[in-house]
Amino acid sequence: MSDLKFPDGFLWGAATAAHQVEGANDNNDWWDWEQTSGRIDNGDRSGSACDWFKGERYREDFDLAKKFCHNAHRLSIEWSRIEPSEGQWSADAIAYYRRVLTALRDRGLMPMVTLHHFSNPRWLRDAPRGAWETQSVVSLFERFATKVVQELGDLCDFWVTINEPIVYAYASYIDANWPPGKKDFGLGMNVVVNLLRGHAAAFRAIHRVQPNARVGIAHHIRVLKPQNPQSWLNCKIAAMQHRVFNQVVLYALQDGRLRFPLGSGSIPELVDTQDFIGLNYYFSSRVAIDVTKPMTLFGRQMPAKPWGVSYENDLRKWFGRGDLDPEALYETAKWMAQFGKPIYVAENGICDPTDELRPRYLVTHLAQLQRANQEGVPIKGYFHWSLTDNFEWKEGWGLKFGLIANDFQTQKRTPRPSAGIYARIIRENGIAGDLMDKYGRL
Ligand code: IFM
């Protein structure tokens, strides 16, 4: 098999998020949420995480990223550090992020910076704001984005405003196992609309400060397919869920129209507010009819098909809802081409403590991206989730997504074999035939 090549200038890296790696992130809603037992698996807490903040161990991790040939890195800036109380800016936090971004640039890693990755300042969470529940957040987020770009814009011009708006709303307001833990579908959809308004306001604010900036959203796509393709009703329910979870957000940011279940009518400020699309993709799921589940449009996601690894039971308990489905990444990229924007895969990865699946996951997903790219889809970069194991929200330390393992007791980093395989793909800017022969099939 001949090599599968990527275009020159392709960005290769990994992605992280502030609350998952920094540690001592004790002024936000997630920190408070973790303190009540039963909310995070095994009673885990983010604690010192990967010690990026106090110990400044990001340097060590960026050294590894450089050693493994990455040329870019996606990370997030913690709003509650920059603005610890409403309207007060922390010079220390700004100085910290200047050191982080400088460390990236010194190692030849282009930063892609996310402004909101799930966690909210405590003052924003508290009444009367309720985090993203009221529209008052929009101008506050706009002001925060402006400040960040004024302070850090000489070190970065590549911004993700919001990470995974739909996931945030589902986990926080429908599954209700993230803060604030409210089960309220309508409120969750209002939150999505406020996130989109916040995105649009930040998009404009960033461009005012930095006209050449590239600004986008990172949108999580979980491809949803019918469990029984012979059933007309099952196909309809799966298609509806797919549209609601995956499509309506991107349509709204293109033409400003709110579609079910976000609402109706138009928000003109949303029109054409993406310079690129950040695509986060992990797996697809099969949906079966379930008349007891109105909150999920009468569909239920089936447990994952067996993955054939030695720790199968643990893995299914951890992350059992998805089927490994690289072709769905290809299909998604082809669908996204309609928006006419460059696409960066802002996250893609697998929890796999022993690295039994990750090499195959990596190679098969990259091969499908390359296929879409060959067919004209403008895919410009790939950020693997994640650089090191980190704090996985409700699942705590249990899910190991890192190219590099991290022992949270000792903070010792140990690269997994996939880190080397990824490095070779980056060096060769393509997937060599022998890698495809060895890992190219799931
Ligand atoms: O760890 C998360 C990340 O914060 C957002 N996207 C999915 C990842 C893996 O679950």
Boltz pocket constraint, residues with backbone or C-beta under 6 A from the ligand:
constraints:
  - pocket:
      binder: B
      contacts: [[A, 17], [A, 20], [A, 164], [A, 280], [A, 347], [A, 385], [A, 391], [A, 392], [A, 401]]
      max_distance: 6.0
